[in-house]
Amino acid sequence: MLTLETIDLNGIQSLYSLSNRLKLNNILPTEIAIWKLRNNNPMRKSHINNNIKLKEFDALIKLAFEMSKYLYPYIRNILQSRDDFEKNPSIWNDFKKRFTELINERFNVDSMKVKKLLDPKENDKILIHSLLTLALCNSDEGYQKLRNYLIDF
């Protein structure tokens, strides 16, 4: 979700709007409900220890899947910028900078896992893997691929 929010500057509003279009209002009735589910991540500063129900998990995956389809051209441009770093480093650098800013703003930077996300030697691999995962979800079976990946994670 953070990778998608890095690309889409309207993050939570876009996710909420998308949840309305997908008719997920009974599971994700408000922007706050989405925010609370995202805050189940123990690496976040405002961590809420709350069990996510299966239907909430599936709703978040549907949001991530649909958002990745919508943002696919941007995802592709970011990956292409990384591949052609010598020619066009600005898109990759801007993405990486925004991702790092969001991590610093929202996550507990004292955590070892978060430090790994902020480590320039490590985060390129993590970012590329995240972007490729979202890019590969851009198919008819993308939802199921993403769901399986997250369950096996």
PyMOL commands that set and color helices and strands:
alter all, ss='L'
color gray80, all
select helices_A, chain A and resi 2-7+11-21+31-38+54-70+72-83+89-106+112-118+120-136+142-152
alter helices_A, ss='H'
color red, helices_A
deselect
rebuild
show_as cartoon
